[in-house]
Amino acid sequence: MLPNQQVIPSTPTSSDESEPQMRIIKVCDLLGDPQLKIPSYQRPYKWTTKNVSQLISDICKHSDKSSYRLGTIVLHQEGDFKNIVDGQQRIVSLALTIRAIQANCLDRIKDEDLKLRLNKLHESLLNPEISSEIAQYNVQENYRVLNRLVSRPEFTEQNIEFLLDHCKVVSFTLNNVSEAFQFFDSQNARGKDLDPHDLLKAYHLREFVETDQALKLKTVETWEESNTKDLAHLFSNYLFRIRQWSRGDSARFFNKDEVGVFKGVNLESIQSYPYLQQLTIAHHWIDHFNNQHERKIDRNTKGFPFHLDQIIINGRRFFEMTSFYQVRVKEVTPETEWSMNAADESDSIDIAWRSNLTPNAERIIDTINTYEGKHRTGDRYVRTIFDSLLIAYYDKFGQDDLSLAIEKIFIWSYSLRLKRYAVQLASMDNHVLENNLFRKLNNSIKPSDFTHCQLDTIETLNSASNIGEIVTLFTEMHYYASN
C-alpha cells in the first residue's frame, strides 16, 4: 500500500462556504486541473524511489478492479488557484508518472483516443518550481525509476487506462486558508496514523489463508490482550533493530514506512520457489504433527521453530511469532527497563539460564542492572545494543557458551559508553554498523565463531560520569588500560 493510503466514505457535498467541498475525482481530472498550485509554504518533495515503485506496483496489482482509491487531498481555493494543503507528495508523483508514460509508452498504445488524452494531459500537468536540493534530487531519481517501470512490457495499456479513469482521490476544497489547515489537522487527528504494529496486525489478518479463518478470532483476542506499549517496545526496540542490524541496515526508527521488514510470504499464494521449500515443509509438518490424534494423549505439541532473521510467514504464523518473542524477550532481559512490563507474568517466564552463568558473566549482568548512570538516555541506548545482541545470540545458540557471549557482547556494546561522553540514537546505530557483531553472529555456524571474534582495547576514556563500575570491569577484563 502507498503511504497514508485510505478509503474515505462518500458524504454529501456541503453548500456552506465555510464547509469543505468534497468530491471523488479521477486521477486524469485531478492532474488536468490547471488551477492546481504548490504554495511556497509546502515542505519539499520527499517521496523516494521506493514510494513511486510501490505506486506502479499498486496500479498493476489492482487494475482488475472497478476503482482504486489513492487517498485524500486538501485544497485551498485562492482566487484562480487551488493551493495544495495536503497531498503534494502523491500529486507530484502522479504527475511524474504521466510524464514518464507520455515519454515512453505512446508508440505501443493502440487506442488513438488514449494517446490524445495523454498528450493533452501532459500539456496541462502541474510544473512547479523546485528550489530545494532534496526535492530536486528526489524528482530526478523518481523520474528515472518511473521511466524504467512504465517501459516494461508488463506495464500495459490497460494499466494506463486504469490509472487515468479508475484510480481516484477524495478531494476536499476550502475557501479559507486557516480553515483549510484546521480541516487538515482535524482529519489527521480523527484519522491518526496507526502504530506500525497495528498496521502489521491489519495486514497479517488479511493474509490469513482460508484454512486458518477459524483461528482468526482467537488470534485477534490474544493480540488485543497484549498491552499496546509492550507490543510497540517489542517491535521497535528489539525485533526491528535485530532484523535490520543483522542485515547491516540502519535501525533508528520503526515507523509506518518500515513495516515491510515484517511482511514476508503467503505460502498458499506464492510460487513454490526452491528457497521456500524448507519453510514450507516446517510450516505444514508442524501442523500435521500437532493435529494427530496421538497429541490428545501425550499432549506433546510442537511450536514453529522461529528465528529472528527468518523470512516472515504471513498470516497466522506472524501472530505466533509475535507471541513467541514476547516470551523470549522476557526470558533474556527480565530486569531491563526496555523490556516489557511483565511483573504479573514473571512466574511463567523461564530465566533458568541465569543460574548457569560463570561468576564473570553474572557480575556483568548485575553491574549493568545496577550502576548509577544506567537510567540516562545514552546508557539506555547502550543497553539496547547489549540486550538486542544477547537476545539474538540466545535465539540462535541457546545457552551454549552463553557466558562467553555475554562477555563479548558487554565489551562490544559498552565500549560505546566509554568512548563517548554523549550517546545519542545516531551514535548507537553507527556503533553497531561500524563493527557489526549482529552480522558476525548471523554468519556464525557454531558459538565459537562468534565468541572468538577480536575486539579492540579502549585506550582513551572519554565518557560520562557515574560509570565507574563499567570502567572497572573493562580494566579487569583487560579491555581498558589507563595511563
C-alpha positions, 0 to 999 in steps of 0.5 A: 500500500502507498503511504497514508493510503485510505478509503474515505466514505462518500458524504454529501457535498456541503453548500456552506462556504465555510464547509469543505467541498468534497468530491471523488475525482479521477486521477486524469481530472485531478492532474488536468486541473490547471488551477492546481498550485504548490504554495511556497509554504509546502515542505519539499518533495520527499517521496523516494524511489521506493514510494513511486515503485510501490505506486506502479506496483499498486496500479498493476496489482489492482487494475482488475478492479472497478476503482482504486482509491489513492487517498485524500487531498486538501485544497485551498481555493485562492482566487484562480488557484487551488493551493495544495494543503495536503497531498503534494507528495502523491500529486507530484508523483502522479504527475511524474508518472504521466510524464514518464508514460507520455515519454515512453509508452505512446508508440505501443498504445493502440487506442488513438483516443488514449494517446490524445488524452495523454498528450493533452494531459501532459500539456496541462500537468502541474510544473512547479518550481523546485528550489530545494536540493532534496526535492530536486534530487528526489524528482530526478531519481523518481523520474528515472525509476518511473521511466524504467517501470512504465517501459516494461512490457508488463506495464500495459495499456490497460494499466494506463487506462486504469490509472487515468479513469479508475484510480481516484482521490477524495478531494476536499476544497476550502475557501479559507486558508486557516480553515483549510489547515484546521480541516487538515489537522482535524482529519489527521487527528480523527484519522491518526496514523496507526502504530506500525504494529497495528498496521502489521496486525491489519495486514497479517489478518488479511493474509490469513489463508482460508484454512486458518479463518477459524483461528482468526478470532482467537488470534485477534483476542490474544493480540488485543490482550497484549498491552499496546506499549509492550507490543510497540517496545517489542517491535521497535526496540528489539525485533526491528533493530535485530532484523535490520542490524543483522542485515547491516541496515540502519535501525533508528526508527520503526515507523509506518514506512518500515513495516515491510521488514515484517511482511514476508510470504503467503505460502498458499499464494506464492510460487513454490520457489526452491528457497521456500521449500524448507519453510514450507515443509516446517510450516505444514509438518508442524501442523500435521504433527500437532493435529494427530490424534496421538497429541490428545494423549501425550499432549506433546505439541510442537511450536514453529521453530522461529528465528529472528532473521527468518523470512516472515510467514504471513498470516497466522504464523506472524501472530505466533511469532509475535507471541513467541518473542514476547516470551523470549524477550522476557526470558533474556532481559527480565530486569531491563527497563526496555523490556516489557512490563511483565511483573504479573507474568514473571512466574511463567517466564523461564530465566533458568539460564541465569543460574548457569552463568560463570561468576564473570558473566553474572557480575556483568549482568548485575553491574549493568542492572545496577550502576548509577548512570544506567537510567540516562538516555545514552546508557539506555541506548547502550543497553539496547545494543547489549540486550538486542545482541544477547537476545539474538545470540540466545535465539540462535545458540541457546545457552551454549557458551552463553557466558562467553557471549555475554562477555563479548557482547558487554565489551562490544556494546559498552565500549560505546559508553566509554568512548563517548561522553554523549550517546545519542540514537545516531551514535548507537546505530553507527556503533553497531554498523561500524563493527557489526557483531549482529552480522558476525553472529548471523554468519556464525555456524557454531558459538565459537565463531562468534565468541572468538571474534577480536575486539579492540582495547579502549585506550582513551576514556572519554565518557560520562560520569557515574560509570565507574563500575563499567570502567572497572570491569573493562580494566579487569577484563583487560579491555581498558588500560589507563595511563 
